[in-house]
Amino acid sequence: MTVSQETRDRVVQQAGALSTAAVRRLEADLDWYRALAAADRSWIGLVAQAGVAAFVAWLKDTGGRGRGPDQQVTAEIFGSAPRELTWSVSLGQTLDIVRSVVDVVEAEVLLLATRGDEAALREAVLRYSREVAFSAAQVYAEAAEARGAWDARLEALVVDAVVRAEADDSMQSRATALGWGSVASVTVVAGSTPPGSTAAAVDAMRRAVARLGATALAAVQRRRLVVILGGTTEALKAVTAIADHFGQGPIVLGPTVPHLFAAGRSARAALSGLAAAPAWPGGPRPVLSDELLPERVLNGDPAASRVLVDRVYHPLEAHPSLLTTAASYLARGHCACALRPRQHGSLPARSHRRGHRIRPRSPARGAYRGDRAGRRPPGRHPAGGMARGGADPGRTHTIRPDLAVFGGFL
């Protein structure tokens, strides 16, 4: 159906009145439009006027024939507004604008139609409005894609800053832009990267965490996937639920910290634990970094050494008799692995006065490294070091808390 030339001329003459009526309808019907800043209302008014003008031009040239205006025509409608307007106005609100403008145009132009042109003009309006709605959806899809790519870059920069413990102003501004300015209960998790696309892995991880009611930042750093969990005090439970989104191998959780800007400590522990985790083949998956303190010490992590000294040596040092008992126990080779422990099990040595536990759960966690049967290799000390003058289990030793797992011996 084609709109007659007379009807087209009438619509062209009333283009200005149609634009004014469309803007007035927006102000009357849409509460959120009235609440916008003056600059945003001005831009939306320009979009509405551009839409009416484009419709009038299309109707004049084609008479309403064909499928509708091409993509270039409808894209010009939104080209008059800045891209930042998509941050102030949602896609649903944009469709409200389109609907209101179409209602006005349909009501007004039907009054301008000559006899017999009403149906053709109504069909032209509906065809045009459909294309405008599709064009609006495309604009928002492109904006979302660009914003997603930018957010992914910001996210990777924030994760890298946390790993490097660079909690400076730039990280704060980036984290705030990502909505992480006030996120509490933060835990860093490290594991291997799953096969396939890294972007798909990060997106899948983020969605899985969101289903648990938490939030996450994630980034792939070569072969490892680093995830920063936020908003949950049950990090171990959450990571157990999303473990399938990591690749094969261990998954290590650092300690939970109050906020993102203290997450460097959690990241260091998680990455140190990930590097040392192969020394505990039978360890759980996921595992807390504190459960890997012995392996981390043997792997050269000074922070883990300090933690073990604080948690094990200093409490013993406060009780000389208990310290002497522990030293004698170890000096005579009565460590847990020398007492023929269960296969890959544990035989805890309990402190009757403090309740501390030494829990070697695999041969690598025992005192005799490299001797899986629990036999002391010739010339080796019970703590894994060489005894002075060869093996001498009867001599007295002094504990050095900065060496070995429980204490070195000299």
N, C-alpha and C positions, 0 to 999 in steps of 0.2 A: 504494500500500500504506500502511496506517495502523497505527501501533503501538498496542497495546491500552492501556487505562487502567491496568491492573494493572502492566504493564511501565513505564509512565511514572511511576507512583508509586514504584516501586523505584528508578528512576534518580534521582528527586528526593531521596529519602532518602539516597542515597549520593553526593550532589554534593560534599560536603566531602572524602570519601575520594578521589574522582576527581581533585580539584584537587591534593591532596597527592601522589598517585601521579604526576601529570603533572610536577610540579616535581622530584621525585626522579629521574624518567627523564631530565630535562634535565641534571641534575648528573652522572648516571652515563654518559650517552652523548656529550655534547658537550664536548670539551676546551676550545674557545674560550669556552664559557659559564663554565667554572670559572676561566678567566683574567681575566674581567671584574672591574671594581671592584664592591665590595659594593653600592653604590647602583644600578648598572646591573643587577646580578643581581636586586635587589629589584624593580625596575621590570618586568623580564621575568617574574618570578614573578607579579606582579599581572596582567600581560597574560594569562598562561596560566590563572590562576584566573578572570579575566573571561571568557575563551573558554569554559571549562567551564560557568560559570554561565549564559552566554548560550545555550549549547547545551541545557542542561537546561530553561531557561525556554521556548525555542522548541519543544522536544519536548513539553513539558507543554501548551502552548497549541494546537499544530497537529497533534500526533501524527505529525509527520514528513511530512505531506502537502504537495503543491505543489512549486514549483521550489526552494525553500530559503528561508533567512532573507533579509529585505530588506536593502538597503544600510545603512540606519540601524542595524539591529541589529549587523551585523558591524563597522560603523565605531565603535560604542561599545566594542568590545573593545580597540581601539588608542587610544581616547580617554583611557584611564587613564594612558597613558605620555606623558612630555613629548616634544615634537617633536625635542629634541636627541638623543634615543635613537637616531634614524636615523643620527647621525654615528658612534655607537659600534658599532652592529649593522647589517650590510649586509642587503640584500634576500635574498640567498642564505641567510644565517644565520637570518633571520626565517622563511623557508620550512622550514628545519631544525627550528625550534621548532614550527611548525604540524604538521609531519610527526610529530614525537615525541609531541606532545600527542594527535594523532588516533590514533596507534597505541595509546597508553595507554587512551584513551576507548573505542576499538573493542574492545580486549581485555577491559576491565572490564565494559562495559555488556552485552556478549554473555552474560556470566555472570549478569546480572540479568534477561535476557529470559525471559519465560514461553515454554512450548512453542508453536512455530509463529510466534513474533515475531522469531526471529533474523534472517531475511532482511530484514524490514521495518526493523528497528533498524539493521542494517548499512548499508542503503541511505540511511537518514536521516543516519547519521554521515558517509558519503561526500559526500552532497549538502551538508551543512553545512560540511564541511572545504573543499570547492571554493569556496564563497562567501567563506570566511575568507581563503583564499589570494588570491582576486581583490581582496578588501578590502585586504590587506597590500600588494599591488602598487600599488593606487591611492594608499595612504598614501605610499609611497616615490616614486611619480611626482609627487605634489603637493609633497613635500619637495624633490625634485630641481628642479622648476620654480621653486619659491620661491628655492632656493639659486642656481639659474642666473641668475635676475633680479637677486639681490643681488650675485653675482659680476660680472655685467655692469656694474652701477653702480660697483663697486669698480674694475673694469678701466678704465672710462672716466675715473675720478678719477685713477688712477695714470698713465695716458697723458697726461692734461692736466697733471699735476704735472711729468712729464718734459719736456713741451713748454715749460712755463713755467720749467723749471730750478729747481723748488722741492723739492729733495731733503731734506725735513724729516722729523721723527719720524712724522707722520701718513702720509706716503707710505711710509715704511719698514714701518709696521704693516700698511697695506693690501697692500703688495707681499708681505709675509710671509704674510698670509692667503690670497693667491692662489698661494702656492707659489713665489714669485720671490725669496725672501730670499737664496738662494745661487746663483742662475743666473749663469753667467759668459759672456763673449764676447757682448756685447749690441750690436746695431746697430739704429738707427732708420731706417725706410723711409717715404717719403711719396709719395703718388700721388693720383690723382683717385678719387672714389667711383664704383663701378659702378652701373648703373641697377638699380632694384628696391628691395626692403626693405633698410634698413641693418643690421638684426639678422641677416638672412640672409647679407648680405655679410660681416659679421664672423665668423659661424659658419663659413661656407665657407672663409674665409681661415685660421681657426684649425685646421680639419681638414686643409687642404692642407699647412700647416706641420708638423703632427704627423706626417703621412705621410712627411715628409723626415727625421724623427728629431729635429726641433728643437721649440722651444716659442715661443709668440707671445702678445703682448697687442695688441689692436687696438681702435680706436675711430674712429668717423666724426665728423669735425669740419666741419660744413657740407658743402662740396664736396670735401673732401680726406679720404683714408683714411690714417691714421697707424698703422703696424705696428711693434712693437718685437720684433725677433727675438732669441732667446736660445739659448745652447747650441750655436752653430755658428760655426766660424771661416771658413767659406766662404759668407759672406752673399750675395755677388754670384751665386754659383751657385744658392743657394736661391731668391733673389728672381727669377732668370730662370725657374725652374721654376714659380713661382706668379704670374707677371706677368699671366696671364689673369684673375686674380681682382681686379685693379685696373680702374678705368675707363680711358677713352681718354686719351692724353696721356703726358707723361714720368713716369718712376718714378725717384726719386733716393734713393740710399743715403748716409747719413752714415758717418763713420768708426766702426769697431768699437772699443768701450771695454770695460774689464775687467768691469764690473758695472752693474746698473741705476741705481745712485745716481750714476754718472758719465755717464749717458746724455743729460743735458741738452746737452752739447757735440755729441753725434751728432745730436740733434734739431734744434739750431740750424742745423747745416750742411745737413741734409737739407731743411729747410723753406726755407732761403735758396736752395739749389740748385733746388728746385721752382719758386720764384718767378722765378728767372733762366733756367731751362731753355728757355723759348720763344725766347731769343736765339740758341740753337743748334738750328735746325730739323732739321739732319741728325744730331743726336746719337744715341747708342745708347739702347736702352730695355731694361733699366734702365741707369742711369749713376751713377757714383760722384760724390759732391759735390765731390771734389777735381778731377775732370775739368772742373768748371764754375767753377773759380776766376776766370777772366777775366770771365765773365758776372756772377758774384756781385760782383766788384769794381765793375764798371760799374753794377750795380744798387744800390750803396751799402752793401755788407756790409763793415764794418771788420775783422771777423775774417778774411775772405778776403784783404783787403789785407795784413794782418800776415803771413799764411801766404806770400803771394807775395814779400813783402819778405824773409822769412827764407829762402825756398827759392831765390830768383833773385837779388835785389839783393845780399844780404850775401855770398854766395859770390863774386859778381863784385867786390864792394868789397874783398874780401881779396886780389884780384889786380889792381892798378891798370892794368896794360897790357891785361888782358882787359876791364876796365870801359871803358877808352878806346876799344877796338876796337868794343865793343857800342854805345857812344854815337855813334861815327862812322858805324857801320853804319845805325843808325836815323836819324841826322840827315840823311843823304844819301838817305833814302827807300828804302833797300834792305831794307825789311821783307819778310816772306814774301809778303804779298798784293800788293806792288808788283812782284814778280818774276814776275807772270803765273802764279799757281798753277793747278794742275789744278782743274777745276770741282768746287767743294765738297770739294777735297782738301786736302792739306797739303804744304808744302815746308819741312821743318824747317831751322832755322839751328842748326848744331851749334857748341858751344864745344869747340875742340880740346883745351883744357887741363882742362876740368871735365866735359864731356859733357852740359851742360845743353841743353835743347831748347825752342825757342819754336814752338808748334804751332797756328797759327791754322787751324781746320778748316772755317770758313765765313766769308763776308764780315764777319759781325758780330764775328769773333774777330781780324780784321786790324787794322792800324794806321789805315787810312783808313775810318772808319765812314761809311756812307751812300754810298760810291763802290764799287759791286760790280765795276767793270771794273778796279779797281786804279789809277785815275787820281786824282791829288791834286786835290780841289776847290779852286777859287781861294781864296786866303787861309787855307787850312786847313793845320795842322801835321801832319807824319807821324803823330804819336801821337793825332790826333783833336782837338787843341785849336787855337786860333787862334795863329798865329805873330805875334810882335810886329812891327808895321809891315808886315803882309802876308806872303806866302810868301817865304821867304828860305832855300832849302835849303842854302846855303853857310855860314850862320852857325854858330857853336859853341853848343851847348846843354848845360845841366846837368841831369842826371837827378834827378828827385824821385821816390823810390820809393813815395810814398803816393798817387800819381795814376796813372790809366790802367791798362793791363794789365801791361805790362812796366816802364814807368817814364814819368812825365810829363816834359814838357820846358818849360823856361822860356827 
